[in-house]
């Protein structure tokens, strides 16, 4: 079974940090371009970061310098380290990839940034 599972969400105060994880089963993350999206209430899902099979990364401008995407090939897990979190980062975060023309999504993990 091919599956993506996110974890690591929670509630933090502004300026805090969280690390999200996305673990894959049935595929090797390192062979695919992997994406992190987020969706806040009333808004469309937006792409915030991706990592290519060669390890190169891209970030949405609003998270650049605060979020870092990495990958542990042995654990088949992708991480999103989020620092200096802001209230506007509050959203459900999803990992995603395209596998055999199929759009794969995890179940999402909720991040709430509030004082």
C-alpha positions as CSV (number, residue, x, y, z in Angstrom):
1,X,0.0,0.0,0.0
2,X,1.4,3.4,-1.0
3,X,0.8,5.9,1.7
4,X,2.0,9.2,3.1
5,X,1.6,10.0,6.8
6,X,2.3,13.4,8.4
7,X,2.9,14.0,12.0
8,X,4.4,16.6,14.3
9,X,1.7,19.3,14.3
10,X,0.6,21.1,17.4
11,X,0.0,24.4,19.1
12,X,2.8,26.9,19.6
13,X,3.2,30.5,20.5
14,X,4.4,33.0,18.0
15,X,8.2,32.7,17.6
16,X,8.1,29.0,18.4
17,X,9.2,26.0,16.4
18,X,7.8,22.7,15.2
19,X,9.1,19.9,13.1
20,X,6.7,18.1,10.8
21,X,7.4,14.7,9.4
22,X,6.1,12.9,6.4
23,X,6.8,9.2,6.2
24,X,6.1,7.1,3.1
25,X,5.3,3.5,2.7
26,X,5.3,1.7,-0.6
27,X,7.5,4.3,-2.4
28,X,11.0,5.7,-1.8
29,X,10.7,9.4,-1.1
30,X,14.2,10.0,-2.5
31,X,13.0,9.0,-6.0
32,X,10.3,11.6,-6.2
33,X,9.8,15.3,-6.0
34,X,8.1,15.8,-2.6
35,X,6.0,18.8,-1.6
36,X,4.6,20.4,1.5
37,X,1.3,22.2,1.2
38,X,-0.8,24.0,3.7
39,X,-4.4,25.1,3.9
40,X,-5.9,27.6,6.3
41,X,-9.6,28.0,6.9
42,X,-11.3,29.8,3.9
43,X,-8.2,29.6,1.8
44,X,-7.0,27.4,-1.0
45,X,-4.2,24.9,-0.4
46,X,-0.9,26.5,-1.2
47,X,2.5,25.0,-2.0
48,X,5.1,26.1,0.5
49,X,8.1,23.9,-0.2
50,X,9.4,21.1,-2.3
51,X,12.4,18.9,-2.4
52,X,13.7,17.2,-5.6
53,X,15.3,13.8,-5.9
54,X,18.7,15.4,-6.1
55,X,18.0,17.2,-2.7
56,X,17.5,20.6,-4.1
57,X,14.8,22.6,-2.3
58,X,12.4,25.5,-3.1
59,X,10.4,27.6,-0.7
60,X,7.5,30.0,-0.8
61,X,8.8,33.5,-0.2
62,X,6.8,33.9,3.0
63,X,8.5,30.9,4.6
64,X,11.9,31.3,3.2
65,X,14.5,31.6,5.9
66,X,12.2,30.2,8.5
67,X,11.3,26.8,7.2
68,X,13.8,24.1,6.2
69,X,12.9,21.0,4.3
70,X,15.1,17.9,4.6
71,X,15.0,14.2,3.9
72,X,16.2,11.1,5.7
73,X,16.5,8.4,3.1
74,X,17.1,5.6,5.6
75,X,13.9,6.4,7.4
76,X,12.1,7.2,4.2
77,X,10.9,10.4,5.9
78,X,10.8,14.0,4.9
79,X,10.9,16.8,7.5
80,X,9.8,20.4,7.6
81,X,11.5,22.3,10.3
82,X,9.5,25.4,11.0
83,X,11.1,28.2,13.1
84,X,9.9,31.7,14.1
85,X,6.3,30.6,13.6
86,X,3.7,33.3,13.0
87,X,-0.1,33.3,13.5
88,X,-0.5,33.3,9.7
89,X,1.3,29.9,9.6
90,X,-1.7,28.4,11.2
91,X,-3.0,25.7,8.8
92,X,-3.3,22.0,8.1
93,X,-0.1,20.9,6.6
94,X,0.0,18.2,3.9
95,X,2.8,16.3,2.2
96,X,2.3,15.3,-1.4
97,X,3.8,13.7,-4.4
98,X,2.7,12.3,-7.8
99,X,3.1,8.5,-8.1
100,X,2.2,6.8,-11.4
101,X,0.1,9.9,-12.4
102,X,-1.7,9.6,-9.0
103,X,-1.8,12.6,-6.7
104,X,-0.8,11.2,-3.3
105,X,-1.7,13.1,-0.1
106,X,-1.3,12.5,3.5
107,X,-4.1,13.0,6.0
108,X,-2.6,16.3,7.1
109,X,-1.4,17.6,10.4
110,X,-2.7,20.8,12.1
111,X,-0.4,23.6,13.1
112,X,-1.8,26.3,15.3
113,X,0.2,29.4,16.2
114,X,-1.4,31.6,18.8
115,X,-0.6,33.5,21.9
